[in-house]
């Protein structure tokens, strides 16, 4: 990335920037399979992330082959590796993979670069897929600048506040139906030490654009801040961004988990499960683990919307979705797989064969009216649906934005920028520098992006 010249980059330059920056460490795992080199005939190649719901899909894929006669060759990799491989294959339009798992961060960028096949024409010819059943924020987040769909969600999530309702009851405390962050900070102080070794709240502090910056950016949004204004001027040293960051850092330092600067999603999940914290603000997908049959805190938890200050809602929006490579020679077969893997019928298959707690939820309205799912996920399913439906990916704050995204900025350069800024914030959480110093350095980093985008 140039830091001296103010010359605008070409579309090709930005496309190649995406190849180098669309990487995000959120999951870890092992290589579990591989497909053939190049598809054709009556088969397709699918490249996907190795999370549990995807590997369950791999086990169920023979049902798809029985129904359609189309064989699916899977390559399943950890998230860092799969993003790298996808970006290389799609950027070069090599066509080795027909379908790949992409998030709502990548899909609009890939669509802009001409790497994806649009899906509107397939949806129009496939009424049984029931596109209108897909939750509106999910559809919006997978739509390109031209208004066309370029992805279909496999599952989705937002964020909300999880708390120990039994601990609150013993302390005579009540969680507001729609808490503000100011109220949450007050509650965190009151439940800090409510049980031996228990802290008030868990908040991510681990470096990473998908770790500490995800929850923190939602706090920034609702406190009135933004990464960039509508003209691409960097705003990391603005009053709203600074107030939100100070609040977040102060809260986690005073009443947060032990070792907060090294705590990400996994560590907070462990802390909540083990009774080490009374509250946790994070992904709605965490609730399934907390309410699992083997969880020590099953049945002890309450759920509240993502806390706010100046906005009506502040929950993030994330989905793993299916994208079809433009260079694929098997668009029709690829759509058949995508529509099967994102359908109501597939959710029913998972429920019947594996269990309703394993259903890839968070994408369809019908999931939340299915009696079997509602019963299994009674503690959190309605709050999850409300969080996703209330997410505002195109308007998450109090001012216009130059790019979509709630917990990220939808540009290729954000992975690098977000990661570097997260390192500064994490250092502030660890007490190695002040918030003012962290944001001063971060502003300088963001101004380099401003130089590339201002005036567009």
C-alpha positions as CSV (number, residue, x, y, z in Angstrom):
1,X,0.0,0.0,0.0
2,X,1.4,3.4,-0.9
3,X,1.7,5.9,1.9
4,X,3.3,8.9,0.1
5,X,1.5,9.3,-3.2
6,X,-2.1,10.5,-3.4
7,X,-2.6,8.9,-6.8
8,X,-5.8,6.8,-6.9
9,X,-5.3,3.1,-7.3
10,X,-6.8,1.4,-10.3
11,X,-9.6,-1.2,-10.1
12,X,-7.0,-3.9,-10.9
13,X,-4.8,-2.7,-8.1
14,X,-7.6,-2.9,-5.6
15,X,-8.5,-6.4,-6.9
16,X,-5.0,-7.6,-6.2
17,X,-5.0,-5.8,-2.8
18,X,-8.0,-8.0,-1.9
19,X,-5.9,-11.1,-2.6
20,X,-3.3,-10.1,-0.1
21,X,-5.6,-8.8,2.6
22,X,-8.7,-11.0,2.7
23,X,-7.4,-13.1,5.5
24,X,-8.8,-13.3,9.0
25,X,-7.8,-15.6,11.9
26,X,-11.1,-16.5,13.6
27,X,-11.0,-20.3,13.7
28,X,-8.4,-23.0,14.0
29,X,-8.4,-26.6,12.9
30,X,-6.9,-29.2,10.7
31,X,-7.0,-30.1,7.0
32,X,-9.7,-32.8,6.7
33,X,-10.2,-33.5,3.0
34,X,-9.5,-32.5,-0.6
35,X,-11.3,-32.5,-3.9
36,X,-10.1,-33.1,-7.4
37,X,-8.2,-30.6,-9.6
38,X,-10.9,-29.0,-11.7
39,X,-14.5,-30.0,-12.1
40,X,-16.5,-31.1,-15.0
41,X,-19.0,-33.6,-16.3
42,X,-21.4,-34.4,-13.5
43,X,-19.3,-33.1,-10.6
44,X,-18.5,-29.8,-8.9
45,X,-15.6,-28.7,-6.6
46,X,-16.5,-27.0,-3.4
47,X,-13.9,-25.2,-1.2
48,X,-15.1,-24.6,2.4
49,X,-14.1,-23.7,5.9
50,X,-13.6,-26.5,8.4
51,X,-16.1,-25.6,11.0
52,X,-18.4,-28.3,12.5
53,X,-21.5,-27.4,10.6
54,X,-19.6,-27.5,7.3
55,X,-18.1,-30.9,8.0
56,X,-21.6,-32.2,8.9
57,X,-22.7,-31.0,5.5
58,X,-19.9,-33.0,3.9
59,X,-21.2,-36.1,5.6
60,X,-24.8,-35.4,4.3
61,X,-23.7,-34.5,0.8
62,X,-24.3,-38.1,-0.6
63,X,-28.0,-37.3,-0.2
64,X,-27.6,-34.4,-2.6
65,X,-25.8,-36.7,-5.0
66,X,-28.7,-39.2,-4.7
67,X,-31.2,-36.5,-5.5
68,X,-29.4,-34.9,-8.4
69,X,-26.7,-37.2,-9.7
70,X,-24.1,-34.5,-9.1
71,X,-21.0,-35.6,-7.3
72,X,-19.4,-33.0,-4.9
73,X,-15.6,-32.9,-4.4
74,X,-14.8,-31.1,-1.2
75,X,-11.7,-29.3,-0.1
76,X,-12.0,-28.4,3.6
77,X,-9.5,-26.1,5.2
78,X,-9.0,-23.9,8.3
79,X,-10.2,-20.4,8.0
80,X,-6.9,-18.7,7.3
81,X,-6.0,-21.3,4.7
82,X,-9.4,-21.4,3.0
83,X,-9.5,-17.6,2.7
84,X,-6.1,-17.6,1.1
85,X,-6.9,-20.4,-1.3
86,X,-10.2,-18.9,-2.3
87,X,-8.8,-15.4,-2.9
88,X,-6.0,-16.9,-5.1
89,X,-8.4,-19.1,-7.2
90,X,-11.2,-16.5,-7.5
91,X,-8.9,-13.5,-8.2
92,X,-7.1,-15.4,-11.0
93,X,-10.5,-16.8,-12.2
94,X,-8.7,-20.1,-12.4
95,X,-12.0,-22.0,-12.1
96,X,-10.7,-24.9,-10.1
97,X,-13.5,-24.4,-7.6
98,X,-17.1,-23.9,-8.6
99,X,-18.4,-22.9,-5.1
100,X,-16.6,-21.5,-2.0
101,X,-17.6,-20.4,1.5
102,X,-17.4,-16.6,1.7
103,X,-18.5,-14.2,4.4
104,X,-20.6,-11.0,4.0
105,X,-17.3,-9.1,4.3
106,X,-15.8,-10.7,1.1
107,X,-18.8,-11.2,-1.1
108,X,-19.5,-7.5,-2.0
109,X,-15.8,-7.0,-2.7
110,X,-15.5,-10.1,-4.8
111,X,-18.7,-9.1,-6.7
112,X,-17.2,-5.6,-7.4
113,X,-14.1,-7.3,-8.8
114,X,-16.2,-9.5,-11.1
115,X,-15.2,-12.7,-9.5
116,X,-18.7,-14.1,-8.7
117,X,-21.7,-15.3,-10.6
118,X,-24.9,-13.4,-9.8
119,X,-27.7,-15.4,-8.4
120,X,-30.8,-13.4,-9.2
121,X,-31.5,-15.4,-12.4
122,X,-31.2,-18.7,-10.6
123,X,-33.5,-17.6,-7.7
124,X,-36.1,-16.5,-10.3
125,X,-36.1,-19.9,-11.8
126,X,-36.2,-21.7,-8.5
127,X,-39.3,-20.6,-6.5
128,X,-39.0,-23.6,-4.2
129,X,-35.8,-22.1,-2.8
130,X,-38.0,-19.3,-1.3
131,X,-35.6,-16.4,-1.3
132,X,-38.0,-14.2,0.6
133,X,-37.7,-16.6,3.6
134,X,-34.1,-15.5,3.9
135,X,-33.8,-12.8,6.6
136,X,-33.6,-9.3,5.1
137,X,-30.2,-8.3,6.6
138,X,-28.7,-11.5,5.3
139,X,-29.9,-10.7,1.7
140,X,-28.7,-7.1,2.0
141,X,-25.3,-8.1,3.2
142,X,-24.8,-10.5,0.2
143,X,-25.9,-8.0,-2.4
144,X,-23.5,-6.3,-4.7
145,X,-23.3,-2.6,-5.7
146,X,-25.5,-3.4,-8.7
147,X,-28.3,-4.7,-6.5
148,X,-27.9,-8.3,-7.5
149,X,-27.4,-11.2,-5.1
150,X,-23.9,-12.9,-5.1
151,X,-24.2,-15.2,-2.2
152,X,-26.7,-17.4,-0.3
153,X,-26.2,-17.8,3.5
154,X,-25.4,-21.1,5.1
155,X,-25.9,-19.8,8.6
156,X,-25.8,-16.3,10.3
157,X,-25.2,-14.6,13.5
158,X,-25.5,-11.3,15.3
159,X,-24.3,-10.3,18.8
160,X,-26.1,-10.0,22.1
161,X,-25.5,-9.8,25.9
162,X,-25.4,-13.1,27.8
163,X,-25.7,-13.0,31.6
164,X,-26.1,-15.3,34.6
165,X,-29.7,-14.7,35.6
166,X,-29.3,-16.8,38.7
167,X,-26.4,-14.6,39.9
168,X,-28.4,-11.4,39.1
169,X,-31.4,-12.8,41.1
170,X,-29.2,-13.5,44.1
171,X,-27.8,-10.0,44.0
172,X,-31.3,-8.5,43.6
173,X,-30.4,-7.1,40.1
174,X,-32.5,-6.9,37.0
175,X,-31.3,-6.8,33.4
176,X,-33.1,-4.1,31.5
177,X,-35.1,-5.3,28.5
178,X,-32.9,-3.0,26.3
179,X,-29.8,-2.2,28.2
180,X,-27.5,0.7,27.5
181,X,-23.7,0.3,27.9
182,X,-23.9,2.7,30.8
183,X,-26.2,0.4,32.6
184,X,-24.1,-2.6,31.7
185,X,-21.0,-1.0,33.2
186,X,-23.0,-0.3,36.4
187,X,-24.2,-3.9,36.5
188,X,-20.7,-5.2,35.8
189,X,-19.4,-3.4,38.9
190,X,-22.2,-4.8,41.1
191,X,-21.7,-8.5,40.0
192,X,-17.9,-8.3,40.1
193,X,-17.1,-10.8,42.9
194,X,-20.6,-12.0,43.3
195,X,-19.2,-15.5,43.5
196,X,-15.6,-16.5,44.3
197,X,-13.3,-15.7,41.4
198,X,-16.2,-14.2,39.3
199,X,-15.6,-11.0,37.3
200,X,-18.3,-8.7,36.1
201,X,-18.0,-9.2,32.3
202,X,-16.0,-10.8,29.5
203,X,-15.1,-8.6,26.5
204,X,-12.6,-9.6,23.8
205,X,-9.2,-8.1,24.0
206,X,-7.2,-10.4,21.8
207,X,-5.7,-8.7,18.7
208,X,-7.4,-9.3,15.4
209,X,-9.9,-7.5,13.2
210,X,-12.2,-10.4,13.8
211,X,-11.4,-10.5,17.6
212,X,-11.3,-7.4,19.7
213,X,-12.3,-5.0,16.8
214,X,-15.6,-6.8,16.2
215,X,-17.3,-6.1,19.5
216,X,-15.4,-2.8,20.0
217,X,-16.5,-1.4,16.6
218,X,-20.2,-2.1,17.5
219,X,-19.6,0.0,20.7
220,X,-18.0,2.7,18.6
221,X,-21.0,2.8,16.3
222,X,-23.5,3.2,19.1
223,X,-21.4,5.8,20.9
224,X,-21.5,8.0,17.8
225,X,-18.1,7.1,16.2
226,X,-17.0,5.6,12.9
227,X,-13.8,4.5,11.2
228,X,-14.4,6.9,8.2
229,X,-16.9,9.6,7.5
230,X,-18.8,9.6,4.2
231,X,-15.9,11.3,2.4
232,X,-13.4,8.7,3.6
233,X,-11.8,11.0,6.2
234,X,-10.3,8.9,9.0
235,X,-12.1,9.3,12.3
236,X,-10.2,7.2,14.8
237,X,-9.2,10.2,16.9
238,X,-12.7,11.7,16.8
239,X,-14.7,12.2,20.1
240,X,-17.1,9.4,19.4
241,X,-14.4,6.8,18.6
242,X,-12.3,7.9,21.6
243,X,-15.2,7.9,24.1
244,X,-16.2,4.4,23.0
245,X,-12.7,3.0,23.1
246,X,-12.0,4.5,26.5
247,X,-15.3,3.1,27.8
248,X,-14.5,-0.4,26.5
249,X,-10.9,-0.4,27.7
250,X,-11.9,0.9,31.2
251,X,-14.7,-1.6,31.6
252,X,-12.6,-4.6,30.7
253,X,-9.7,-3.4,32.8
254,X,-11.9,-2.7,35.9
255,X,-14.4,-5.5,35.8
256,X,-13.4,-7.8,32.9
257,X,-11.8,-11.2,32.8
258,X,-8.4,-12.1,33.8
259,X,-5.9,-11.9,31.0
260,X,-8.3,-9.8,28.9
261,X,-5.6,-8.7,26.3
262,X,-5.2,-12.4,25.4
263,X,-8.9,-13.3,25.5
264,X,-10.9,-13.8,22.3
265,X,-14.2,-15.6,21.5
266,X,-12.9,-19.0,22.7
267,X,-11.5,-17.7,26.0
268,X,-14.6,-15.8,26.8
269,X,-16.7,-18.9,26.0
270,X,-14.6,-20.9,28.5
271,X,-14.9,-18.2,31.1
272,X,-18.7,-18.0,30.8
273,X,-19.0,-21.8,30.8
274,X,-16.8,-22.2,33.8
275,X,-18.6,-19.5,35.9
276,X,-15.7,-17.0,35.9
277,X,-17.7,-14.1,34.5
278,X,-21.3,-12.9,35.1
279,X,-21.8,-11.3,31.7
280,X,-20.5,-11.7,28.2
281,X,-21.1,-9.6,25.1
282,X,-20.4,-11.6,21.9
283,X,-21.8,-13.6,19.0
284,X,-25.3,-15.1,19.2
285,X,-23.8,-18.4,18.0
286,X,-22.2,-18.8,21.4
287,X,-25.6,-19.6,23.0
288,X,-25.8,-23.0,21.5
289,X,-22.6,-24.1,23.3
290,X,-23.7,-22.4,26.6
291,X,-27.1,-24.2,26.5
292,X,-25.6,-27.6,25.4
293,X,-26.6,-30.6,27.5
294,X,-23.0,-30.9,28.8
295,X,-22.7,-27.2,29.7
296,X,-22.4,-26.4,33.5
297,X,-24.4,-23.2,33.0
298,X,-27.2,-24.6,30.9
299,X,-30.5,-23.1,32.0
300,X,-28.8,-20.4,34.1
301,X,-28.4,-17.8,31.4
302,X,-30.5,-14.8,30.3
303,X,-30.1,-13.0,27.0
304,X,-30.5,-9.3,26.2
305,X,-30.0,-7.2,23.0
306,X,-26.6,-5.8,22.2
307,X,-26.3,-2.7,24.5
308,X,-26.7,0.7,22.9
309,X,-26.1,4.4,23.6
310,X,-27.1,6.6,20.6
311,X,-28.6,4.0,18.2
312,X,-31.7,1.8,18.4
313,X,-29.6,-1.4,17.9
314,X,-25.9,-2.2,17.8
315,X,-25.6,-6.0,17.1
316,X,-23.2,-7.0,14.4
317,X,-24.0,-9.2,11.3
318,X,-22.0,-12.1,10.1
319,X,-22.7,-15.0,7.8
320,X,-20.8,-17.9,6.1
321,X,-22.3,-18.0,2.7
322,X,-21.9,-19.8,-0.6
323,X,-20.4,-18.0,-3.6
324,X,-20.2,-19.3,-7.2
325,X,-17.0,-18.5,-9.1
326,X,-17.6,-16.5,-12.3
327,X,-15.1,-18.7,-14.2
328,X,-16.8,-21.9,-13.2
329,X,-18.0,-24.1,-16.1
330,X,-20.7,-25.5,-14.0
331,X,-22.9,-22.6,-12.9
332,X,-26.2,-24.6,-13.1
333,X,-24.9,-27.5,-11.1
334,X,-23.2,-25.1,-8.7
335,X,-26.5,-23.4,-8.1
336,X,-28.2,-26.7,-7.4
337,X,-25.7,-27.4,-4.7
338,X,-25.9,-23.9,-3.2
339,X,-29.7,-24.0,-3.2
340,X,-29.7,-27.4,-1.5
341,X,-27.2,-26.5,1.1
342,X,-29.0,-23.3,2.1
343,X,-32.6,-24.6,1.9
344,X,-35.3,-25.3,4.4
345,X,-35.1,-28.9,3.4
346,X,-31.4,-29.1,4.3
347,X,-32.2,-27.7,7.8
348,X,-34.9,-30.4,8.2
349,X,-32.4,-33.1,7.1
350,X,-29.9,-31.9,9.7
351,X,-32.6,-31.8,12.4
352,X,-33.7,-35.3,11.6
353,X,-30.3,-36.9,11.1
354,X,-28.0,-35.1,13.5
355,X,-30.2,-33.0,15.8
356,X,-31.9,-29.6,15.9
357,X,-29.3,-28.0,18.0
358,X,-26.9,-28.5,15.0
359,X,-29.1,-26.8,12.4
360,X,-27.3,-24.0,10.6
361,X,-29.7,-21.3,11.8
362,X,-29.7,-17.6,11.7
363,X,-30.6,-17.2,8.0
364,X,-34.3,-18.1,7.4
365,X,-37.5,-16.9,9.1
366,X,-39.0,-20.3,8.8
367,X,-36.3,-21.8,11.1
368,X,-37.8,-19.7,14.0
369,X,-41.3,-21.1,13.4
370,X,-40.2,-24.7,13.2
371,X,-41.6,-26.3,16.4
372,X,-38.7,-28.8,16.7
373,X,-36.1,-26.0,16.5
374,X,-38.0,-23.6,18.7
375,X,-38.2,-26.3,21.4
376,X,-34.5,-27.2,21.2
377,X,-33.3,-23.5,21.2
378,X,-36.0,-22.0,23.4
379,X,-33.7,-20.1,25.6
380,X,-32.1,-18.0,22.9
381,X,-33.7,-18.5,19.5
382,X,-36.1,-15.6,19.6
383,X,-33.5,-13.2,20.8
384,X,-31.1,-14.4,18.1
385,X,-33.7,-13.8,15.4
386,X,-34.5,-10.3,16.7
387,X,-30.7,-9.5,16.8
388,X,-30.2,-10.5,13.2
389,X,-33.3,-8.8,12.0
390,X,-32.3,-5.6,13.9
391,X,-28.8,-5.5,12.4
392,X,-28.2,-2.5,10.1
393,X,-25.2,-3.4,7.8
394,X,-25.6,-0.3,5.6
395,X,-26.5,2.1,8.4
396,X,-25.0,1.0,11.7
397,X,-24.2,4.3,13.3
398,X,-25.4,7.9,13.6
399,X,-23.8,9.2,10.4
400,X,-23.5,8.1,6.7
401,X,-20.8,5.6,5.9
402,X,-18.7,5.2,2.8
403,X,-18.8,1.4,2.8
404,X,-21.1,-1.3,4.3
405,X,-20.3,-3.2,7.4
406,X,-21.2,-3.1,11.1
407,X,-18.1,-4.7,12.8
408,X,-15.9,-4.1,9.8
409,X,-15.4,-1.6,6.9
410,X,-16.2,-3.3,3.7
411,X,-13.0,-2.6,1.8
412,X,-10.1,-4.9,0.9
413,X,-7.6,-2.9,3.0
414,X,-9.6,-3.4,6.3
415,X,-8.1,-6.7,7.2
416,X,-4.6,-5.2,7.4
417,X,-5.8,-1.9,9.0
418,X,-8.1,-3.6,11.5
419,X,-5.4,-6.0,12.6
420,X,-2.9,-3.2,13.1
421,X,-5.4,-1.1,15.0
422,X,-6.4,-4.1,17.1
423,X,-2.8,-4.5,18.3
424,X,-2.8,-0.9,19.5
425,X,-6.1,-1.4,21.4
426,X,-5.0,-4.7,22.9
427,X,-1.8,-3.0,24.2
428,X,-4.0,-0.4,25.9
429,X,-6.1,-3.1,27.5
430,X,-2.9,-4.7,28.7
431,X,-1.9,-1.3,30.2
432,X,1.2,-0.9,28.0
433,X,0.0,2.4,26.6
434,X,-2.9,4.9,26.9
435,X,-6.0,4.9,24.8
436,X,-5.0,8.3,23.5
437,X,-1.6,6.9,22.3
438,X,-3.3,3.9,20.7
439,X,-5.7,6.0,18.8
440,X,-3.1,8.5,17.7
441,X,-1.2,5.7,16.1
442,X,-4.3,4.2,14.7
443,X,-5.5,7.4,13.2
444,X,-2.2,7.7,11.2
445,X,-2.8,4.1,9.9
446,X,-6.3,5.0,8.8
447,X,-5.2,8.2,7.1
448,X,-3.2,6.1,4.7
449,X,-6.5,4.5,3.6
450,X,-8.1,8.0,3.4
451,X,-5.4,9.0,0.9
452,X,-6.4,6.2,-1.4
453,X,-10.1,6.7,-1.2
454,X,-10.8,10.4,-0.6
455,X,-12.7,12.1,-3.4
456,X,-14.2,8.9,-4.9
